[in-house]
């Protein structure tokens, strides 16, 4: 037990031990209802460099897997890698500077080794996560009906239009549709009246 604790709290394992503790606390808080646990990718959220993020996720086979689960498991496997590395090399290196240098590189490389492992292990579960996502999108979409949104495009038709809505602090970009003719333009306020699941779009009307 002493050796386990020594390795767990030795550098560089200590770095991931701290992250692992935070991860465990997060999941405990989620299970008790004190933190939001989202196992799906909801409505499109305006985040910079989404394409770059998606590319990295695809590269490590993490696309289609909830970020909370992916990050948690990458942290866990990175911790395991550091733990094993410390167990085997700490008695082999006597120079503190060399030990720190090696430790820093292990911290950097560990997630790049862990990510494809996590992606491979969770790939069989991607259809399950997709079902969760589809179900959550439907529930979330229904909750937006009756809310006010701001038109982002120069016009709104039965085939074209975007709007922005603030949902509990998150700016959501929605694809909207409206009966024609109409005078909707960028900056106008509209009310969401219906969610069209097959098209993943929202029907809107004027506020008055």
N, C-alpha and C positions, 0 to 999 in steps of 0.2 A: 504493500500500500504506500509505503514511504517513497519507493522508487517511482511509482505511478505519479504521485503528487509532485515529486521533484521534476519529472519529465514534463508534466502538464504545466508547471509554472516556471519552467526554464525558457530562456530565449532560444529560438523564436516561437516555440509553442505558446508562450504566454500571450502573444498577440492574438492568436486564434482562440485561445481559451477565453479571453475577454469577450470576443465576438460570439463565441458559442454560448456563454452565460447570458448575454443579451438576447440571443436567439431563443433560448429556452424560456427566458422571462417573457418574451413577446408571445410565444405560443401559449404559455400559461395564462397570460392576460387575455389572449384571444378566446381561449376555452372558457374563461370566466366572464366574458362579455365586456372586458375593459378596453379592448382594442378591436379595430375593424379587421376582420379576416375576409379577404376577397380572393376566392379561389378561381376567379374568372377574370377575363378581360372584358370590362363592361363597354359602355358607349365610348366612341373614339374621344380621347382626351388630347388636348393641345399640348404637346411636349416637344421641345426642340430636339433635332437630330434623331427622330424616331427611326428613320431608315437605317442609320448607322447602328442603333441599338438592335434592331431586328436582324441586321446582318450578322452581328456577333452572336446573337442567340441561335440563329440558323447554323452558323459555323460549328457551334458546340452541341448541336441537336437539342437545344433548350427551347426552341420555338414551340408554341402550343402548350407549354408547361407554365403554370402560375409562377410569377416571380418570387412570391413569398416562399414557395416550396423549393424552387431552384436555388435561391440565395442561401436558404437555410442548409440545404444539403451540400452545397459547394463549401460553405463555411465548415461543416462537419468533416467532410473528407479532407479539406485543407488542414484541419486540426490533426486528423489521423496521420497525414503525411508528415507534418512537422514533428508529431510525437515520435513516430518511427525513426525519423532522421536524427532527432536528438538522442534517442536511445542508442543509436549505432555510432554516432560521430563525436559525442561530447567527450568521451574519454580518449579519443584519438587526436584531438586538437588541443594543444597546450597554450597556444598564443591567443590572447583575448581578442586582439584586433582581427585575426584571421577567423576566429569563431563568430564575431559580429558580422564580418563580411559574408561568410557562408550563410549565416542565419538570415540576413537581409535578402539574399538571393532565394533562399527557400521560401520566405514569405511571399516574394513576388511570383515565383514559379508554381507554388502550390495550387492556387485557384485555376491556373491554366491546365494543370494535370487533372484537377478534380472535376472541372466543368464537363469534359467529354465523358467522364465516368458517370456522372449524374445523368447526362443526356441519354446515354446508352441504357442505363437502368430504368429510366422513366419513359422511354419511347413506347413501350407496350401500353402505358396508361394514357397516352395522348387522346385516344378516342373518348375515354371517360372524361377527361378534362374538357374536351370540346362540347360534350353534352352538358356539363356544368355551365360552361360559358353561354351556350345557346339558351339554357333555362334562365340564367341570371339576366341575360340581355332582355328577354321577354318581360321579366318581372320589373327590371329597372325602367324599361321603356314605358310600361303602364304607369309607373309612378310619376312620369314627366307630363302626362296628359293634364291639361289645365294650367300648366306653367307658362310664364311669359318668356319669350325668346327674342333675340335681336337679329334681324336679317343681316347677313354678311355679303350677299351677292347683289348685283345691280338689278336683278329681277328674280321672280319666283314663278315657276310654271308647273305643269303637271309632270315635267321631266327634269327639272333643274331647280337648284336652290340650296343654299346653306344658311344655317342660323347658329347663333351661339347662345348658350344658356349657362348660368352659374348655378351649379348643383352642389350645395354644401362646400363652397370654396373652390371647387374644381370647374374650370371652364371647359364645357363640353361642346364639341362641334357636331351639329346634327344635319343630316340631309333632309330638307323639307320640300313639300309639294303643296300647291294651292290651286284651287279652281280658277279658271280663266274666264273672262279677262279680270285682271286686278292691277292695282297700282303699287304693289310692294316694291320697295327699293332698299338699298343698303342703309342700315341705321333704323329702319322701321321696327316697331314692336308688333309681334304677332303672338297669338295664343295657340298652343299645341292642342289639337283636338282628337288626334287618332294616330296610332302606331301601325304601320303596314309591315308586318313581319317578313313577308316574302321579299320585299325590296329593301328592308332595313331603313325605311324612310318614315317621316312624320308628316301628317296632314296638318296644315295650319289655317287660321282665319284671322281677320282683322280684329283688333282689340275692341272696336266699337262698331 
